[in-house]
Amino acid sequence: MPPMSYILVALWPLFVLILVGYGMRRFGFPGEGFWAGAERLNYYILFPALLFNSLIAAPLDHPALPRLLVAVVLVLLIATAGLLVARRLREWRASRFGVLLQGMLRFNTYLGLAAVSSLYGKEGMLFAAVMLAVLVPTVNVLSVMALSADNIKSVRSLLLPVAKNPLILACAAGAAVNLAGIEPKWGADRLLTMLANTSLPLGLLSVGAALKLDELRGQLGTLVGNTVGRLLLMPALALVIAWTLALPTIESAILVLFFALPTAPTAYVLARQLGGDSHLMAGLITFQTLLSAISLLLVMAVVA
């Protein structure tokens, strides 16, 4: 495992890109219209290409993989159960419960894969891609269910947006190509690599551009509580489960890292679409992203 100095060297450039993205948007460069287009390009083309490219080479027959996926599911189940108990005790409406669940369970995939790539290289990216094949659809379903808990109309209306998610489709396609033993040829592998390499820097700039410092006013207790849960308690739970299942070192580290990430910027869009408390969601995204610059260093130092 990398020492603390290596962790710092690997992670600080990622947060510099986030700060650069924030500064670019604040000063109007290259223009407000750029960011919406950049996010759509990344979400629908570049990031799916990254997931597809990683999954086609992922070690789907690795002996540690079943335990890793079991660990992912256990962390999600335990955290969701705790949130459901808290909802019953606090009597949260779906508009608030869904936001708090997203704050605890969703994760900034751009930052996660960039960190894995910096810390663990190609081998780490292969395991991360397999984890995402389980995490992305599961967390999306849980988020939609939580935000719609007071008004779920049908199973179809719940699952259709998830089934059409480009990240989920990319994961499914990559796994299918991997299992079929197909290898990209005639330059297709280079094209996928070029698209994939473009995704993470653009994604990190977009994360910075999405930060809304003015949304940090009010509800400080909720912001702090949810952020501590996401950035410290979730990785602690992941670490305990990794130890219990005797996961190998690198798989344990990647599992903990993904559950130590701040929540996803796209959680704001989903909260707005489904009637959630978008003001609180924007505050959680910003607060968690800012504090994760410190918490990620501490968490990965403990894992190391």
Protein Blocks (a to p, Z undefined) as FASTA:
>chain_A
ZZfklmmmmmmmmmmmmmmmmmmmmnopabjklmmmmmmmmmmmmmmmmmmmmmmmpcfk
bfklmmmmmmmmmmmmmmmmmmmmmmmmnopafklmmmmmmmmmmccfklmmmmmmmmno
mmlmmmmmmmmmmmmmmmmmmmmmmmmmmocfbfklmmmmmmmpmklmmmmmmmmmmmno
paceehlmmmmmmmmmmmmmmmmmmmmmmpcfklmggjklmmmmmmmmmmmmmmmmmmmm
mmmnopafklmmmmmmmmmpccdfklmmmmmmnopafklmmmmmmmmmmmmmmmmmmmmm
mmZZ
